[in-house]
Amino acid sequence: METKRIAAERAVEYVGDGMVVGLGTGSTAYWAIQKLGARVKEGLRVKAIATSIESEALARELGIPILSFADLAGEIDLTIDGADEVDADNHLIKGGGGALLREKIVAKASRELIVIVDQSKLVDRLGDFPLPVEIVPFGCEMTLRHVSELGCKPVLRTRGDEPFRTDNGNYIADCAFGAIHDPGLLETRLNGIPGVVENGLFVGMSSKVIVGCGNGDVVER
Ligand SMILES: O=C[C@H](O)[C@H](O)[C@H](O)COP(=O)(O)O
């Protein structure tokens, strides 16, 4: 927890007065939202766009003003978000919490994406973490078959006895591809399948990765 927290708090130092900030989702982004809330209480003026219902609720609780895309003129200045894996080129797997679609929309709308992780998320090559793929419920059996033809055995994520539903009402297929040699190509191929809404590969989107280490150091790259 402490390693996630120190990475998150370093990232919030990059937030300046008057910025529009994208708020990530997950246990690391949680600490960034907490820190941002504390800075808002001290007088920092920001507006935020959240990547999940959960993060938006937390931000509102902490008094962070929330903006909708309809009110956004131009770009989000900076988004701070976690990741499930980060490779040597700062490409990412995201979506362990199922928020990947909104996270990618927000990241794409941002001038900068700062990714916050602990050391356990760093890998040489993406793919040990099963890749989350958001799919629409209609025809999902067929969509899963087409996804499997790209070289994995997709597993439909469940919550209790029911399929897990994203904030957008869709399903998540967790796809263990093993080592992913060309993340950009896989990202494009997956998104070319009808029924796939988005996948958790974030290729070339991170501006900076901040890593919280066990000894209390924070590394930026
Ligand atoms: O859908 C969830 C997000 O992509 C998270 O940012 C990612 O799963 C990392 O989460 P955590 O910081 O809890 O490890």
Ligand as a Chemical Component Dictionary entry (heavy atoms), coordinates in Angstrom:
data_LIG
# 
_chem_comp.id                   LIG 
_chem_comp.type                 NON-POLYMER 
_chem_comp.pdbx_formal_charge   0 
_chem_comp.three_letter_code    LIG 
# 
loop_
_chem_comp_atom.comp_id 
_chem_comp_atom.atom_id 
_chem_comp_atom.alt_atom_id 
_chem_comp_atom.type_symbol 
_chem_comp_atom.charge 
_chem_comp_atom.model_Cartn_x 
_chem_comp_atom.model_Cartn_y 
_chem_comp_atom.model_Cartn_z 
_chem_comp_atom.pdbx_ordinal 
LIG O1 O1 O 0 -9.613 -1.094 -14.366 1  
LIG C1 C1 C 0 -8.772 -0.740 -13.546 2  
LIG C2 C2 C 0 -7.575 0.037  -13.859 3  
LIG O2 O2 O 0 -7.031 -0.155 -15.110 4  
LIG C3 C3 C 0 -6.518 0.082  -12.773 5  
LIG O3 O3 O 0 -5.821 1.283  -12.976 6  
LIG C4 C4 C 0 -5.540 -1.079 -12.798 7  
LIG O4 O4 O 0 -6.259 -2.287 -12.717 8  
LIG C5 C5 C 0 -4.541 -1.000 -11.634 9  
LIG O5 O5 O 0 -5.223 -1.085 -10.436 10 
LIG P1 P1 P 0 -4.473 -1.039 -9.037  11 
LIG O6 O6 O 0 -3.865 0.294  -8.890  12 
LIG O7 O7 O 0 -5.582 -1.307 -8.033  13 
LIG O8 O8 O 0 -3.466 -2.150 -9.016  14 
# 
loop_
_chem_comp_bond.comp_id 
_chem_comp_bond.atom_id_1 
_chem_comp_bond.atom_id_2 
_chem_comp_bond.value_order 
_chem_comp_bond.pdbx_ordinal 
LIG O1 C1 DOUB 1  
LIG C1 C2 SING 2  
LIG C2 O2 SING 3  
LIG C2 C3 SING 4  
LIG C3 O3 SING 5  
LIG C3 C4 SING 6  
LIG C4 O4 SING 7  
LIG C4 C5 SING 8  
LIG C5 O5 SING 9  
LIG O5 P1 SING 10 
LIG P1 O6 DOUB 11 
LIG P1 O7 SING 12 
LIG P1 O8 SING 13 
# 
